[in-house]
Amino acid sequence: MVCTGGHIFMPNLELKDMVIQALINRKGEDIQCLEVFDQTDITDYMVVASGTSVRQVKALGESVIEEVRRIHIKPIGVEGMLEGEWVLVDLADVLVHVMLPKVREFYDLERLWSMSPSQRELQE
């Protein structure tokens, strides 16, 4: 972590590890990290985790937000906290997806982002 002009710069790997640890601390399940920097410009890493209930999905999302705010990083956006079936926390270089297992199975982000661009075109 480096301070520059009053702002904290955290390398993507450290931020990713911090997010994963926050999910582990709140008993997130099946935590996966996808390196997508060679597939998209929107982010470098996608961290995907499951929660066993709506309450836990929300708590996992809140845990990530609390942890990064502790070091003065504010999420760019947070989606899904009201419904709690799929919470997205956008930290720019790290996107965090916390989902109920049925939602995660339906969208299957791990498979989608593991495909090469030509394989994605075949699926569409």
HELIX and SHEET records of a PDB file:
HELIX    1   1 ASN A   12  ASN A   25  1                                  14    
HELIX    2   2 VAL A   54  ARG A   70  1                                  17    
HELIX    3   3 PRO A  101  TYR A  107  1                                   7    
HELIX    4   4 LEU A  109  SER A  114  1                                   6    
HELIX    5   5 PRO A  117  GLN A  123  1                                   7    
SHEET    1   A 2 VAL A   2  THR A   4  0                                        
SHEET    2   A 2 HIS A   7  PHE A   9 -1                                        
SHEET    1   B 5 GLU A  29  GLU A  35  0                                        
SHEET    2   B 5 TYR A  45  SER A  50 -1                                        
SHEET    3   B 5 VAL A  94  MET A  99  1                                        
SHEET    4   B 5 TRP A  86  ASP A  90 -1                                        
SHEET    5   B 5 GLY A  77  GLU A  79 -1                                        
END                                                                             
